[in-house]
Amino acid sequence: MSAIPTQAKPVLQGLSPLLDANTRLVVLGSFPGVASLRAQQYYGHPQNQFWKIMATLLSPNAAEVLAMPYTERAQWLLSHGVGLWDVYAACERVGSLDAHIQNAQSNDLQSLREHCPDLVAIAHNGGESFKHAKLTRALGLSVYRLPSTSPAHASWTFARKCEAWREVFQAAGLLS
């Protein structure tokens, strides 16, 4: 009797950080899902609520922001002091669920201070990202755990998620 061969999981590479010298808050996800990797866009799955939450919190006209092409939306987000990155640079995974991440290679989160001199806080988008809070707390910044914007995290309503994100944005000085 021969062993059944196991399917090799693909080694996936994450996205480049979306940061600049004016970034005050970095939102750290875990690792981009299939749709985001395919599109080469942070939070690229149409059901992910990230961009809807950002537009709701940071713009008087959310529909206008959501209609922008990704590159413009990314620059708009940076202009509001918000940067994006993930805790993992690469991993093996089939599908998009964080629970399927294996052999992950971490990003150099310690480099955030040198890339973002105005940084005051880090917000972990979901539980998998928050597992790295010990590393981010070592930067001497405020660190927050936020409910995941992923469509897989459907136990919270949009309004409840938005309120949790609003509190963190206010604490980081991004909202009046």
N, C-alpha and C positions, 0 to 999 in steps of 0.2 A: 504494500500500500504506500503510495507516494504522497508527500505533503502537497496541500493545495497552495499554489503560489499566491502570495499577497500582492495586491496592486500597489505599485510604488506611488507615493504621493508626490505631486509636483512641488518643487521648491519655488516659492513665489517671492518676488521682490516688491517691497512696499513703495510708496510714493515719496517724492522729495518733500522736505518740510516747506510749509507755507508760512514764512516768518520774515520779519524785517526788524530794523533797529528801533522802530516805534511800537513793537508788540508789547502790550501790557499784560495780556492774558493768553496763555497757550492752552488750547483744548487738545488733550491727548486721547486719541482713540486707541484701540488695540491693534488692529490690522485691517486694511481695506477688504471689503467683500468682493465677490466676483464681479458684480456690476461696476464697482468703483475702479477696480484694476483694469477692466476692459476699457472703460471710458478715460482712465488716467485722471480721475477727479475724486477729491475727497467727498464722501457722502453722496456718491453717484447713483445709488439705487433710488428710483423714483418714490418709493414708499418710506425712505428714511426721512425723519422729521427735522434733521439738523438745519437745513437751509430755511425751512419754514419757521423754525424757532428763531434763528438769527434775524430773519426779515421782520418777524413780529416784534422782537425786542429792540432792534436798532434802527428801524425805518418807519416813518409815518405812512409809507406806501409799500406794504409788503409785496403786493402783486407785481409792482414794478421791479423790485429786487429779484423776485423769483423768475421773472421773464428774461433777466440778463443772461447772456452767454456765460459759461463757467469762468472764463478768464476775467471777465469784468466783475463777476460776483466775488471771485477770490480777491481781486484788488480792492473792491468795496469793503470786504471783511477786514483786510489789513488796514484800510484807512480808518477803521473804527477801533484799532488797537488789538484785534483778535487774530491770533495765529493758529495754525493747525499742524499737527504731526501725529505720529503713532508711537506706541512704546516698542513695537517690533519693526525691525528693518526688513526681515525676511522670515519665512517659516514654511513648513510643509502643511498643506491643508487641502482637503477636498471639500468643496462647497464654501459657504460663507460663515458658518457658525464658529464662534470663538472656542467652543468646546472641542472643536476638531483641530485646533492649532497644535502642531507638534514641532519639536526641534526649532523653536523660535530663537532668533538672534535679535538682541535688543538694540535699539538705537542709542546713540551716545547722548542721553538726556542731560548729562553734566555739562554739555556744551551749550545748553540753552542760555545760560547767563552771559556767555561771550557774544552770542548771536543777537541777543535781545537785552540790551543794557537797561531798558525801561521796564523789564518784566517785574510784575508784582504778585502774580498768582498763576497757578496751574489748576486746570479743571480736568479731571479724568472722566471721560465719556463712557460710563459703564463699569461693570465689575472687573472684567479682565484687565482693563487699563489700570484700574485702581489697585490691583495687586502690586503695582510698582510705586505706590505712594511713599514707601520708605525711601526710595531713591530720590523722588522729587522733593520730599520734605528736607532732605539733606542740602538742598539748594538754599534753604533759609527763607522760603517764600510761603505764602498761604497756599494750601492744597485742598482741593474740594473733590468730593465724589458726586457726580451727577447721574441722573437716570439716563440710561442709554437711549439714543435717538433711533436706534435700529428698529425695523419693523418686527424683529423677533421679540422685542421688549414691549409687548402690547398690554401689559397689566396696568400701566399708568395711562391716563387720558392725556391728550395733547395739552389741555389746559393745566393739568397738574405738572407735567414735565416743564412746560413754559414757565410756570411760577418758580420751580426749583432753579431753573437756569437764570431767571430774573434776579433771584436773591444773590447768586454768585456774581453776576455781572454788576450788580449794585455794590457789593462788597469790594469788588476790584476797581471801582470808580469809573466804570464804563457807562453807567446810566445815572441820570440825576434823580 
